[in-house]
Amino acid sequence: MPRTLFDAPYYQKFYADDPVHTAEKIHQIANAVDSLCAWWDLPVRTVLDIGAGPGLWRDWYRAHRPDVTVQSIDISEHACNAFGHQQKDITTWHPKKSVDLVICHSVLQYLSNAGVAAAIENISVACHGVLYIEAPTAADLKNVVDPLATDLNIYRRTGAWYRKLLSANFQQIGAGLWLSRRTGLPLYELERAGK
């Protein structure tokens, strides 16, 4: 599969006029994720935003939680230069210190199978709290994703395929949230995703 170039034309096409994820939508999900972490008494002091793109998660934390340290990374040289991220590849890198919250929004679908496995391993090292993840599955591409507004130059995988890799170090708790098994946080049965 050809690799998407996350260059200026890519950002113009998918983020300029009518983005799938507007700043308002990202602000809503960021508020929800941060609030759920507070509900579970999981402090968010440090955040790693992987594939940060236009930096909307980072911007929300700067505006609403300026006490939180956010490290935003992206593989794209263009995104790093345009939006102020560090250029890092999550398939080969993880931070030296683990963080409270890892955001991996629309990243994994671009990676090869081996790349996803490596990325999830690095994410599990990076995250000692909560992981928020969004990656469209094969079923999503049929039933949810707007093909006119979404880059379809991606790998099509089942949700079960992703869950198998993630469940080694995380527990799915719904709405894109995964709890690091290192937290030891007891959850009510109905807070956890079913089997």
C-alpha positions as CSV (number, residue, x, y, z in Angstrom):
1,M,0.0,0.0,0.0
2,P,1.4,3.4,-0.9
3,R,2.3,5.6,2.1
4,T,0.3,8.8,2.6
5,L,2.5,11.9,2.5
6,F,1.4,14.1,5.4
7,D,2.5,17.2,3.5
8,A,1.0,20.6,2.9
9,P,-1.5,19.3,0.2
10,Y,-2.7,16.6,2.6
11,Y,-3.4,19.2,5.3
12,Q,-5.1,21.5,2.8
13,K,-7.3,18.7,1.6
14,F,-8.3,17.2,4.9
15,Y,-8.1,20.0,7.4
16,A,-8.6,23.4,5.7
17,D,-12.2,23.9,4.6
18,D,-14.4,21.2,6.0
19,P,-12.4,19.0,8.4
20,V,-13.8,15.7,9.7
21,H,-12.6,16.7,13.2
22,T,-13.2,20.4,13.7
23,A,-11.6,22.2,16.6
24,E,-15.0,22.2,18.3
25,K,-15.3,18.4,18.0
26,I,-11.8,17.9,19.4
27,H,-12.5,20.3,22.2
28,Q,-15.6,18.2,23.1
29,I,-13.8,14.9,23.2
30,A,-10.8,16.4,25.0
31,N,-13.1,17.8,27.7
32,A,-14.9,14.4,27.9
33,V,-11.6,12.4,28.2
34,D,-10.1,14.8,30.8
35,S,-13.4,14.7,32.8
36,L,-13.5,10.9,32.8
37,C,-9.9,10.8,34.1
38,A,-11.0,13.1,36.9
39,W,-14.0,11.0,37.6
40,W,-11.8,7.9,38.1
41,D,-9.3,10.0,40.2
42,L,-6.6,9.5,37.6
43,P,-4.7,12.8,37.6
44,V,-3.7,14.2,34.2
45,R,-0.5,16.1,34.7
46,T,1.3,14.8,31.5
47,V,0.0,14.1,28.0
48,L,1.6,12.6,24.9
49,D,-0.3,13.5,21.7
50,I,0.8,11.1,18.9
51,G,0.2,12.2,15.3
52,A,-0.8,15.6,16.7
53,G,-1.5,17.0,13.2
54,P,-2.9,20.6,13.6
55,G,-2.4,20.4,17.4
56,L,-6.0,20.6,18.5
57,W,-5.6,18.4,21.6
58,R,-2.6,20.4,22.7
59,D,-4.4,23.6,22.1
60,W,-7.3,22.4,24.3
61,Y,-5.0,21.6,27.1
62,R,-3.2,24.9,26.8
63,A,-6.5,26.8,27.0
64,H,-8.3,24.7,29.6
65,R,-5.5,23.0,31.7
66,P,-2.4,25.1,31.4
67,D,-0.9,23.2,34.3
68,V,-0.7,20.0,32.2
69,T,2.5,19.3,30.3
70,V,1.8,18.2,26.7
71,Q,4.3,16.7,24.4
72,S,3.0,16.6,20.8
73,I,4.7,14.5,18.2
74,D,4.1,13.8,14.6
75,I,6.0,11.9,11.9
76,S,5.2,14.6,9.3
77,E,7.9,17.2,8.8
78,H,5.3,19.6,7.5
79,A,3.1,19.2,10.6
80,C,6.0,19.7,12.9
81,N,7.1,22.9,11.2
82,A,3.6,24.2,10.7
83,F,2.1,23.4,14.1
84,G,5.2,23.1,16.4
85,H,5.5,19.4,17.2
86,Q,8.5,17.3,17.7
87,Q,9.2,14.9,14.8
88,K,9.1,11.4,16.2
89,D,8.0,8.0,14.9
90,I,5.9,6.1,17.5
91,T,7.0,2.8,15.8
92,T,10.6,3.4,17.0
93,W,10.3,5.8,19.8
94,H,8.8,6.3,23.2
95,P,9.3,9.0,25.9
96,K,11.9,8.4,28.6
97,K,9.2,8.9,31.3
98,S,5.7,7.5,31.1
99,V,2.7,9.9,31.0
100,D,-0.8,10.0,32.5
101,L,-2.6,10.3,29.2
102,V,-1.7,9.2,25.7
103,I,-3.7,10.4,22.7
104,C,-3.4,8.4,19.5
105,H,-6.0,10.0,17.2
106,S,-6.2,8.7,13.6
107,V,-2.7,7.2,13.5
108,L,-2.7,3.4,13.6
109,Q,-4.6,2.9,10.3
110,Y,-1.7,4.3,8.4
111,L,0.9,1.9,9.8
112,S,1.7,-1.6,8.6
113,N,0.8,-4.6,10.8
114,A,4.3,-4.7,12.2
115,G,4.2,-0.9,12.6
116,V,1.0,-1.1,14.6
117,A,2.5,-3.8,16.9
118,A,5.6,-1.7,17.5
119,A,3.5,1.4,18.1
120,I,1.3,-0.2,20.6
121,E,4.3,-1.6,22.4
122,N,5.8,1.9,22.6
123,I,2.5,3.3,23.7
124,S,2.2,0.7,26.5
125,V,5.6,1.8,27.7
126,A,4.6,5.5,27.4
127,C,1.3,5.2,29.2
128,H,0.8,4.5,32.9
129,G,-2.8,5.9,32.9
130,V,-5.3,6.3,30.1
131,L,-5.0,5.9,26.3
132,Y,-7.5,7.6,24.0
133,I,-7.4,5.9,20.6
134,E,-9.3,6.4,17.4
135,A,-8.6,4.3,14.3
136,P,-11.3,3.4,11.8
137,T,-11.8,-0.3,11.3
138,A,-13.0,-2.2,8.2
139,A,-16.6,-2.1,9.6
140,D,-16.3,1.7,10.2
141,L,-15.3,2.2,6.6
142,K,-18.5,0.5,5.5
143,N,-20.9,2.0,8.1
144,V,-19.5,5.2,9.7
145,V,-16.7,7.0,7.8
146,D,-17.6,9.7,5.2
147,P,-15.5,8.6,2.2
148,L,-15.6,12.1,0.7
149,A,-14.0,13.7,3.8
150,T,-11.6,11.0,4.9
151,D,-8.3,9.8,3.6
152,L,-9.0,6.2,2.5
153,N,-5.3,5.4,1.8
154,I,-5.2,3.3,4.9
155,Y,-5.0,-0.3,6.1
156,R,-8.4,-2.0,6.7
157,R,-8.4,-4.1,9.8
158,T,-11.0,-5.5,12.2
159,G,-11.7,-4.1,15.6
160,A,-10.8,-7.6,17.0
161,W,-7.4,-7.3,15.4
162,Y,-6.6,-4.0,17.2
163,R,-8.2,-5.2,20.5
164,K,-6.0,-8.3,20.6
165,L,-2.8,-6.2,20.5
166,L,-4.1,-3.5,22.9
167,S,-5.5,-6.0,25.5
168,A,-2.1,-7.3,26.4
169,N,-1.4,-4.0,28.3
170,F,-4.7,-2.2,28.4
171,Q,-8.3,-2.7,29.4
172,Q,-10.9,-1.3,27.1
173,I,-13.3,0.9,29.0
174,G,-15.3,2.3,26.1
175,A,-15.6,5.5,24.0
176,G,-12.1,5.0,22.7
177,L,-10.6,4.9,26.1
178,W,-8.2,2.2,27.3
179,L,-6.9,1.9,30.8
180,S,-3.3,0.9,31.4
181,R,-3.2,-2.3,33.4
182,R,-0.4,-0.7,35.5
183,T,-3.0,1.7,37.2
184,G,-4.6,-1.1,39.1
185,L,-7.8,1.0,39.1
186,P,-10.8,-1.1,40.0
187,L,-13.7,-0.4,37.7
188,Y,-17.3,-1.3,38.0
189,E,-18.2,-4.2,35.7
190,L,-20.5,-2.1,33.5
191,E,-17.7,0.6,33.1
192,R,-15.6,-2.0,31.3
193,A,-16.1,-3.2,27.8
194,G,-17.8,-6.5,27.6
195,K,-16.2,-9.7,26.4
